[in-house]
Amino acid sequence: MSSEADLPINSASNTIPGPIPSKFELDARAALIAEIKETADKLGVDQASRGDLKILSRALKELRYAFKVFTPFRNVKKVTVFGSARTAPDHPDFLASVECGRKMAELGWMVVTGAGGGIMEGAHQGAGAAMSMGVNIMLPFEQEANPVINNDAKLVTFRYFFTRKLMFVKEVHAVVLFPGGFGTQDELFEVLTLVQTGKRDLMPIVCVESPGGTYWANWFEFIRKELLARKLISPHDLSLVRLTDSIDVAVQEVTNFYRNYDSMRYIRDRLILRLHNPVSDELLAKLNAEFKDILTSGTIERTEIHLFEMEDDSTRDLWRLALHFNRRDSARLREMIDLLNQEG
């Protein structure tokens, strides 16, 4: 079991220089820290119970330390790999998870898992210790971290599932899921919900298992027959997730999502899409014709970098599109990004 006190410190990973913050950025950080302190003081005024204070204190400590561990790697793309801790090392899904971790690491991606055995250990084996990160959970029966990530400075152990789950989604650029139990299903539905509702930026979500498996096919059939048929979801929502029995296809699905598209950001009432390539007049016209239904006003248009984006060196030189997105049709926005990746 690892904590801040007993984790070894990897000096190389903790001294990666970042951009020098401007006075505007420093003032903004100071204001937020002051707001956190003010909120803490209000807990005393509210006469919050000792139990409530323990939850808040522990959650804040866990997140602060997790952010500290992940910060040096913020500019490295990461994929979270979910799947059963019970999958045996000789199972085809385990072997596929090893291949997945290896191929993603070879492409420069770090692999994040729950740090346990089974699929999680397989993905870490493939990626290797240098390209692995772990977010473990303290359980009554104590989940031991797998040998690849145990005692690594890039391992964080959480008491609470909700703080751990935040790191699974907040810090990564893609999610790949292998067959698993309640936990795997929980993570899949949570990330789908966050992406569908716009609470998390769009990213590829890929469900994969070895050839001949029926786990994800049966899951998708349930989604189609029970959720879609009852109009509990939109037909476009199905575009938020991909199913495959090929690791090569899964890796391609993840990497192709970022072939042209890089990232997004809201600035006031406009959504900014950052792209690696300029958008031609023909493609811009096609976007406005096919995706006018997701706009609240105006058109999709080219735009220059905004002052608020100047702090991020990694996106400063990218091309940009701006639109007044309705913040409701995230699946349609995903289809638009797919078109940008295909034709841009």
Buried (B, 14 or more C-beta within 10 A) or exposed (E): EBEBEEBEEBEEBEEEEEEEEEEEEEEEEEEEEEEEEEEBEEBEEEEBEEEEEEBBEBBEBBBEBBBEBBBBBEEBBBBBBBBBBEBEEEBBBBBBBBBBBBBBBEEEBBBBBBBBBBBBBBBBBBBBEEBBBBBBBEEEEEBEBBEBBBEBBBBBBBBBEEBBBBBBBBBBBBBBBBBBEEBBBBBBEBBBEBBBEBEBBBBBBBBBBBEEBEBBEEBBEEBEEEBBEEEEBBEBBBBBBBBBBEBEBBBBBBBBBBBBBBBBBEEEEBBBBBBBBEBEEEBBEBBBEBBEEBBEEEEBBEBEBBEEBBBBEEBEEBBBBBBBBBBBBBBBBBBBBBBBBEEB
